[in-house]
Amino acid sequence: MKDFRKNISFILKQLKSAEVVIFMFDFDGTLSPIAPTPKQAFLPVSTKKILEKLCKFSFVAIITGRSLEDIKKKVGIKKIIYAGNHGTEWQIGKQKKTIKISRLSCQKLAEVERKFKDLVSRYPSLLVDEKKQGFSVHYRKLSASRQSKFSKEAEKIIASYKRSKFISFFYGKKVLEAVAKTGWNKGKFAKFLIGYLKKKYKKDILPVYIGDDTTDESVFLNLKTAITARVSRDKKSFAKYFIKNQRDVNKALHYFLNALYKRD
């Protein structure tokens, strides 16, 4: 991974010469600072203002693990393209779609979710967040020793479903997610979105994606010709660049806005 800041001149040159640009972002830990609980996460006013301005010059999308309804409330910008639940539900303008999950997937998800909810009595700070296409278990508020114990119990639950055709599990930053296997993830949605826009507007599109977590790797891997950046350096990441921390994302947004505003 290369340092985003040290390569900004090359990145801005690409933006200025592009016919059309689409900026895609994760939310938590990227546009929003990491919060103790999902409800406490927020979009800073300064970030919202930049995104509103970016929408005047380019396409802007937010692709998140949050539900579609939740992310729309958190951001509140009409012109943005929203994708919730890792791309399995989305809204482009007035068009909305949810990828259907099988009855058996719903049953298995409910079964696993009950097992994690049973752990709350022993881990009162544990938060199980139910979503349409799955659920997430947030353990950030547990002490370090309790996190270790919880992880061991969580692994025992996951182990019994590892060969399941209906559920996928993955870890994020102090969060465990269980989702229905649909064949969709953030990377697949990003590719779908780019293809959708190319077909509709008949123009070449330069994709830019910034994310901070494991779930964003599917985008980095799938969009090899795009400008991709991971928030914080991770040698195992497929992103081309790294942005030092979440606070520096705003600086990147300013660079993007200035580049598009000033281009011929």
C-alpha positions in Angstrom: 0.0 0.0 0.0 1.2 3.5 -0.8 0.7 6.6 1.3 -2.4 8.4 0.0 -1.0 11.8 1.0 2.3 11.3 -0.7 0.6 10.3 -4.0 -2.1 13.0 -3.9 -0.8 14.8 -7.0 -1.0 11.6 -9.1 -4.5 10.9 -7.7 -5.8 14.4 -8.4 -4.4 14.2 -11.9 -6.6 11.1 -12.6 -9.6 12.8 -11.2 -9.2 15.9 -13.3 -8.8 13.9 -16.5 -11.7 11.5 -15.8 -14.9 11.9 -17.8 -17.1 11.0 -14.8 -16.1 10.1 -11.2 -18.0 8.1 -8.6 -16.9 8.4 -5.0 -17.9 5.4 -2.8 -17.4 5.3 0.9 -18.0 3.0 3.9 -19.6 4.9 6.8 -18.4 3.8 10.3 -14.7 4.5 10.7 -14.5 6.2 7.4 -17.0 9.1 7.1 -18.0 8.7 10.8 -15.7 8.4 13.7 -15.9 5.0 15.4 -18.5 5.2 18.2 -19.1 3.1 21.4 -22.4 1.9 19.9 -23.9 2.0 16.4 -26.6 4.5 17.6 -23.9 7.0 18.7 -22.2 7.1 15.3 -22.8 10.4 13.4 -21.8 12.2 10.3 -19.8 15.3 11.2 -21.4 18.5 9.9 -18.2 19.4 8.0 -18.2 16.1 6.3 -21.8 16.4 5.3 -21.2 19.8 3.7 -18.4 18.4 1.6 -20.4 15.4 0.5 -23.3 17.7 -0.5 -20.9 19.7 -2.7 -19.3 16.6 -4.2 -22.7 15.5 -5.4 -22.8 18.6 -7.6 -19.8 17.4 -9.6 -19.9 13.6 -9.4 -21.8 10.6 -8.2 -21.5 9.7 -4.5 -22.4 6.4 -2.9 -22.3 5.1 0.6 -21.9 1.3 1.0 -22.3 0.0 4.5 -23.2 -2.9 6.7 -26.0 -0.8 8.3 -29.5 -1.2 7.1 -30.6 1.0 4.2 -33.1 2.8 6.4 -30.5 3.5 9.1 -27.8 4.8 6.8 -30.3 7.1 5.1 -31.3 8.6 8.4 -27.6 9.0 9.5 -26.6 10.8 6.4 -29.7 12.6 5.2 -28.5 13.7 1.7 -31.0 13.0 -1.0 -28.6 12.9 -4.0 -26.4 10.2 -2.5 -26.7 6.6 -3.7 -27.2 4.3 -0.6 -26.4 0.6 -0.2 -27.2 -1.1 3.1 -26.5 -4.5 4.5 -23.3 -4.9 2.4 -25.0 -4.1 -0.8 -28.0 -6.4 -0.5 -30.5 -3.5 -0.3 -30.0 -0.2 -2.1 -31.5 2.9 -3.4 -30.4 4.8 -6.6 -32.6 7.9 -7.0 -36.2 6.7 -6.6 -35.3 3.1 -7.5 -35.0 0.7 -4.5 -34.2 -3.0 -4.4 -33.6 -5.7 -1.8 -31.9 -9.0 -2.6 -34.2 -11.7 -1.5 -33.0 -14.3 1.0 -34.3 -17.8 1.2 -36.8 -19.0 3.9 -34.1 -21.5 5.2 -31.6 -18.6 5.4 -34.1 -16.6 7.5 -34.6 -19.6 9.8 -30.9 -20.2 10.3 -30.2 -16.6 11.0 -32.9 -16.5 13.6 -31.5 -19.6 15.2 -28.0 -18.2 15.4 -29.2 -14.8 16.6 -31.0 -16.5 19.5 -27.8 -18.2 20.5 -25.9 -14.8 20.6 -28.8 -13.1 22.4 -28.4 -15.8 25.1 -24.9 -14.6 25.7 -26.1 -11.1 26.7 -27.0 -12.4 30.2 -23.3 -13.1 30.8 -22.0 -10.2 28.8 -24.4 -7.3 29.6 -22.5 -4.8 27.4 -23.0 -7.0 24.4 -25.2 -5.4 21.7 -27.0 -7.6 19.2 -28.2 -5.5 16.3 -30.9 -7.1 14.2 -31.1 -6.2 10.5 -33.2 -7.4 7.6 -30.5 -9.5 5.9 -28.7 -10.6 9.1 -27.5 -9.3 12.4 -24.4 -7.9 14.0 -22.9 -8.4 17.5 -21.0 -5.4 18.9 -18.6 -6.1 21.7 -16.6 -2.9 21.8 -17.9 -2.0 25.3 -16.6 -5.2 26.9 -13.4 -5.1 28.8 -10.3 -6.7 27.1 -10.6 -9.8 29.2 -14.3 -10.1 28.6 -13.7 -9.6 24.8 -11.4 -12.6 24.8 -13.9 -14.8 26.6 -16.7 -13.7 24.4 -14.6 -14.4 21.2 -14.0 -18.0 22.4 -17.8 -18.5 22.9 -18.6 -16.8 19.6 -16.2 -19.1 17.8 -17.9 -22.2 19.2 -21.2 -21.0 17.9 -19.7 -20.1 14.5 -17.9 -23.4 14.2 -21.2 -25.3 14.1 -22.3 -23.3 11.1 -19.1 -23.1 9.1 -20.3 -25.5 6.5 -23.7 -23.8 6.3 -25.0 -23.0 2.8 -27.1 -20.3 4.3 -25.0 -18.0 6.5 -21.7 -16.2 6.3 -19.8 -14.8 9.3 -17.1 -12.2 9.4 -15.4 -9.9 11.9 -15.1 -6.1 11.7 -13.7 -3.7 14.3 -15.1 -5.1 17.5 -18.1 -6.4 15.7 -19.1 -9.8 14.4 -21.6 -10.0 11.5 -23.8 -12.8 10.4 -25.4 -12.4 7.0 -27.5 -14.6 4.6 -25.4 -16.1 1.8 -26.8 -14.3 -1.3 -23.6 -14.0 -3.4 -23.7 -10.2 -2.8 -21.2 -8.2 -0.9 -19.8 -4.6 -1.0 -17.5 -5.5 -3.9 -20.3 -7.0 -6.0 -22.5 -4.0 -5.4 -19.8 -1.6 -6.3 -19.2 -3.4 -9.6 -23.0 -3.5 -10.3 -23.3 0.2 -9.6 -20.4 1.2 -11.9 -22.0 -1.0 -14.7 -25.4 0.5 -14.0 -24.1 4.1 -14.3 -22.0 3.3 -17.4 -25.0 1.8 -19.2 -27.3 4.6 -18.2 -25.1 7.6 -19.0 -22.9 6.0 -21.7 -19.7 7.5 -20.2 -16.4 6.1 -18.8 -16.4 6.2 -15.0 -13.5 6.5 -12.7 -14.3 4.7 -9.3 -12.9 5.9 -6.0 -13.5 3.9 -2.9 -12.5 4.5 0.7 -13.2 2.1 3.6 -11.6 1.0 6.8 -12.6 -2.5 7.6 -12.5 -6.2 6.5 -15.8 -5.9 4.7 -14.3 -3.3 2.4 -11.7 -5.7 1.1 -14.2 -7.2 -1.4 -14.3 -3.8 -3.1 -10.5 -3.3 -3.1 -10.1 -6.8 -4.6 -12.8 -6.4 -7.2 -12.0 -2.8 -8.3 -8.3 -3.2 -9.2 -8.3 -0.3 -11.7 -10.0 2.1 -9.3 -8.5 4.5 -6.8 -8.9 2.6 -3.5 -7.8 3.6 0.0 -8.0 1.9 3.4 -8.2 4.0 6.5 -5.1 3.0 8.6 -2.3 0.9 7.1 -2.8 -2.9 6.8 -0.2 -4.8 4.9 -2.7 -7.5 4.0 -5.2 -5.1 2.4 -5.9 -5.1 -1.3 -6.3 -1.3 -1.3 -3.8 0.7 -3.4 -3.4 3.4 -0.8 -3.7 4.0 2.9 -5.1 7.1 4.7 -3.5 7.5 8.1 -6.7 7.8 10.2 -10.4 8.7 10.0 -9.7 12.4 10.6 -7.6 12.5 7.4 -10.6 11.3 5.3 -12.0 14.9 5.5 -8.7 16.2 4.1 -9.0 13.7 1.2 -12.6 14.9 0.6 -11.4 18.5 0.4 -8.7 17.5 -2.2 -11.4 15.7 -4.2 -13.7 18.6 -4.2 -11.0 21.1 -5.2 -9.9 18.9 -8.0 -13.4 18.5 -9.5 -14.3 22.1 -9.1 -11.1 23.4 -10.8 -11.0 20.9 -13.7 -11.6 22.1 -17.2 
